[in-house]
Amino acid sequence: MPKETSHRGDELKGLGWSEAEVVRYVELWEYRQRWGAMNLEREDRLFLRKAENALPKILSGRAAAKKSLKDKSYYSWLRFQCDAMAAAEAEMGLNDGDKGAWPVLLETELRILDHYEPVLGLPDTLKAKALGPVRETLASQAAALGTTKAYDFQAALTALKEKESNRWKHLRDVDASDRTYPILSADGIEGFRREAHREIHTLIRTTFPSLAETDKPELPDA
């Protein structure tokens, strides 16, 4: 834990400590900084220790640099794809309540990741490659229902790569000329979402290494 460079009286106040306790903590902290802990009375040292134990730990190094789930590359990649599709759908003239099958698939996956919070390091993302064929199968089932639009699955990421360097790959590992974009009716979205949940949830929950010992309860498809 890194050494503090200033007192944390405001944090103690936020934790419900009284004004008098906070003032005492600040005075003792400043005294220790100047003269050292050995010059404090035992009672004061114990009080200072109690105050510092009540404060949240200050992390450093790898622990401080640990990314949140939403900042992980894989999660951000899924979110980027969802946002690109939402922007494209706004120009498609869809009927009220209709939605593309692909964003439903990706939003379902994001919901599952939000619940289980896997590490999403290399072992997890290697297993996540198996989700590609699952998405393709589910999207094909939706396309078979008959309503489709055209969508360039590579355009948004290609444009992003022209502006900034990243190692993201395209969502679909198929011929770029395949722009089939199945559209779900408002009435069909929930049924498709439940089917997607069953397939994607099973794969993530049972194959991601970081979830092997998770104690999170199973996420329902509702």
C-alpha positions as CSV (number, residue, x, y, z in Angstrom):
1,M,0.0,0.0,0.0
2,P,1.5,3.4,-0.9
3,K,2.4,5.9,1.8
4,E,-0.2,8.7,2.2
5,T,1.0,12.2,1.3
6,S,-1.8,14.0,3.0
7,H,-4.4,13.2,5.7
8,R,-7.8,11.7,4.8
9,G,-9.9,13.6,7.3
10,D,-12.6,14.3,4.7
11,E,-13.0,10.6,4.1
12,L,-13.5,9.8,7.8
13,K,-16.1,12.5,7.9
14,G,-17.8,10.8,5.0
15,L,-17.8,7.6,7.0
16,G,-19.7,9.2,9.8
17,W,-16.9,10.1,12.2
18,S,-17.6,13.1,14.4
19,E,-16.0,16.5,13.9
20,A,-14.0,16.1,17.1
21,E,-12.7,12.6,16.0
22,V,-11.7,13.9,12.6
23,V,-9.9,16.9,14.1
24,R,-8.0,14.5,16.5
25,Y,-7.1,12.2,13.6
26,V,-5.8,15.1,11.5
27,E,-3.7,16.5,14.4
28,L,-2.2,13.1,15.3
29,W,-1.5,12.4,11.6
30,E,0.3,15.7,11.2
31,Y,2.2,15.1,14.4
32,R,3.4,11.6,13.3
33,Q,4.5,13.0,9.9
34,R,6.7,15.5,11.7
35,W,7.9,13.7,14.7
36,G,7.3,10.0,14.1
37,A,4.9,7.5,15.7
38,M,7.3,6.7,18.5
39,N,6.7,10.1,20.0
40,L,2.9,9.5,20.3
41,E,1.2,8.2,23.4
42,R,0.0,4.6,23.2
43,E,-3.6,5.8,23.3
44,D,-3.0,8.2,20.4
45,R,-1.3,5.5,18.3
46,L,-4.2,3.2,18.9
47,F,-6.7,5.9,17.9
48,L,-4.7,6.7,14.7
49,R,-4.5,3.0,13.8
50,K,-8.3,2.7,14.3
51,A,-8.9,5.6,12.1
52,E,-6.6,4.3,9.3
53,N,-8.2,0.8,9.5
54,A,-11.6,2.4,8.9
55,L,-10.4,4.1,5.7
56,P,-10.5,2.2,2.4
57,K,-7.1,0.8,1.3
58,I,-5.1,2.8,-1.2
59,L,-4.0,0.5,-4.0
60,S,-0.9,0.8,-6.1
61,G,0.9,-0.9,-9.0
62,R,-1.1,-3.7,-10.7
63,A,-3.9,-3.5,-8.3
64,A,-4.5,0.2,-8.9
65,A,-4.2,-0.3,-12.6
66,K,-6.8,-3.0,-12.7
67,K,-9.5,-2.2,-15.2
68,S,-13.2,-2.4,-14.5
69,L,-15.2,-4.8,-16.5
70,K,-16.6,-2.0,-18.7
71,D,-13.1,-0.9,-19.5
72,K,-11.9,-4.3,-20.7
73,S,-11.1,-4.5,-24.4
74,Y,-13.5,-7.3,-25.1
75,Y,-16.4,-5.6,-23.4
76,S,-15.7,-2.3,-25.1
77,W,-15.6,-4.1,-28.4
78,L,-19.1,-5.5,-27.9
79,R,-20.4,-2.1,-26.8
80,F,-18.8,-0.5,-29.9
81,Q,-20.5,-2.9,-32.2
82,C,-23.9,-2.3,-30.4
83,D,-23.6,1.4,-30.8
84,A,-22.6,1.1,-34.5
85,M,-25.7,-1.0,-35.1
86,A,-28.0,1.4,-33.2
87,A,-26.7,4.3,-35.3
88,A,-27.3,2.3,-38.5
89,E,-30.8,1.2,-37.5
90,A,-31.8,4.8,-36.9
91,E,-31.4,5.2,-40.7
92,M,-33.2,2.0,-41.7
93,G,-36.7,3.2,-41.3
94,L,-37.7,0.3,-39.0
95,N,-41.3,-0.1,-37.7
96,D,-41.8,1.0,-34.2
97,G,-40.5,-1.6,-31.8
98,D,-38.6,-3.6,-34.4
99,K,-34.9,-4.3,-33.7
100,G,-32.0,-6.0,-35.4
101,A,-31.2,-9.6,-34.2
102,W,-27.5,-8.8,-33.9
103,P,-27.8,-6.1,-31.3
104,V,-30.1,-8.3,-29.3
105,L,-27.4,-11.0,-29.3
106,L,-24.7,-8.6,-28.2
107,E,-26.8,-6.9,-25.5
108,T,-27.7,-10.4,-24.2
109,E,-24.0,-11.2,-23.9
110,L,-23.2,-7.9,-22.2
111,R,-26.0,-8.5,-19.7
112,I,-24.4,-11.9,-18.8
113,L,-21.0,-10.4,-18.5
114,D,-22.3,-7.6,-16.3
115,H,-23.8,-10.3,-14.0
116,Y,-20.9,-12.7,-13.7
117,E,-18.0,-10.1,-14.1
118,P,-15.4,-12.5,-15.6
119,V,-11.8,-11.4,-15.7
120,L,-11.9,-11.2,-19.5
121,G,-8.2,-11.8,-19.7
122,L,-6.6,-13.9,-22.5
123,P,-8.0,-17.3,-21.2
124,D,-11.6,-15.9,-21.2
125,T,-11.3,-14.2,-24.5
126,L,-9.9,-17.3,-26.2
127,K,-13.0,-19.2,-25.0
128,A,-15.2,-16.3,-26.2
129,K,-14.2,-17.1,-29.8
130,A,-16.7,-20.0,-29.6
131,L,-19.4,-17.4,-29.3
132,G,-18.9,-16.5,-33.0
133,P,-20.6,-19.6,-34.4
134,V,-23.3,-19.4,-31.8
135,R,-24.1,-15.8,-32.9
136,E,-24.1,-16.9,-36.5
137,T,-26.5,-19.7,-35.9
138,L,-28.9,-17.6,-33.9
139,A,-28.8,-14.8,-36.5
140,S,-29.4,-17.2,-39.3
141,Q,-32.5,-18.5,-37.5
142,A,-33.8,-14.9,-37.2
143,A,-33.0,-14.3,-40.9
144,A,-35.0,-17.3,-41.9
145,L,-38.1,-15.6,-40.5
146,G,-38.0,-13.4,-43.6
147,T,-37.4,-9.8,-42.7
148,T,-33.8,-8.5,-43.3
149,K,-32.0,-5.3,-44.1
150,A,-28.5,-4.6,-45.4
151,Y,-25.8,-3.7,-43.0
152,D,-22.0,-3.4,-43.5
153,F,-20.6,-5.2,-40.5
154,Q,-17.1,-3.9,-41.1
155,A,-17.6,-0.3,-42.0
156,A,-17.7,1.2,-38.4
157,L,-14.6,-0.6,-37.2
158,T,-12.7,0.1,-40.4
159,A,-13.5,3.8,-40.0
160,L,-12.4,3.7,-36.4
161,K,-9.1,2.1,-37.3
162,E,-8.4,4.9,-39.7
163,K,-8.6,7.4,-36.8
164,E,-6.9,5.4,-34.1
165,S,-4.9,2.3,-33.7
166,N,-6.6,-0.7,-32.1
167,R,-6.4,-4.5,-32.3
168,W,-10.1,-5.2,-32.5
169,K,-11.2,-7.7,-35.1
170,H,-14.4,-7.6,-37.1
171,L,-17.5,-9.1,-35.5
172,R,-18.1,-11.7,-38.1
173,D,-15.5,-14.1,-39.6
174,V,-17.3,-14.3,-42.9
175,D,-17.2,-12.8,-46.4
176,A,-17.5,-9.1,-46.0
177,S,-20.1,-9.1,-48.8
178,D,-22.6,-10.8,-46.5
179,R,-24.6,-7.9,-45.2
180,T,-27.7,-9.8,-44.2
181,Y,-29.1,-8.1,-41.2
182,P,-32.2,-9.9,-39.8
183,I,-34.8,-7.7,-38.2
184,L,-37.0,-8.9,-35.4
185,S,-40.6,-7.7,-35.0
186,A,-41.5,-6.1,-31.6
187,D,-43.5,-9.3,-30.8
188,G,-40.6,-11.6,-31.6
189,I,-37.8,-9.8,-29.7
190,E,-38.3,-11.4,-26.3
191,G,-38.6,-14.9,-27.5
192,F,-35.4,-14.5,-29.5
193,R,-33.7,-12.9,-26.5
194,R,-34.6,-15.8,-24.3
195,E,-33.2,-18.3,-26.9
196,A,-30.0,-16.2,-27.2
197,H,-29.7,-16.1,-23.4
198,R,-29.8,-19.9,-23.1
199,E,-27.1,-20.4,-25.7
200,I,-24.8,-17.6,-24.7
201,H,-25.2,-18.0,-21.0
202,T,-24.4,-21.7,-21.1
203,L,-21.2,-21.1,-23.1
204,I,-19.9,-18.2,-20.9
205,R,-20.8,-19.8,-17.6
206,T,-19.4,-23.2,-18.3
207,T,-16.2,-22.4,-20.4
208,F,-14.8,-19.1,-19.2
209,P,-11.8,-20.1,-16.9
210,S,-12.3,-17.1,-14.5
211,L,-15.8,-18.3,-13.8
212,A,-14.9,-21.8,-12.8
213,E,-15.3,-21.1,-9.1
214,T,-17.7,-18.2,-9.2
215,D,-20.3,-18.0,-6.4
216,K,-22.6,-15.8,-8.4
217,P,-26.2,-17.2,-8.7
218,E,-27.3,-18.2,-12.1
219,L,-28.7,-15.3,-14.2
220,P,-32.3,-15.9,-15.3
221,D,-33.3,-15.1,-18.8
222,A,-36.0,-12.6,-17.8
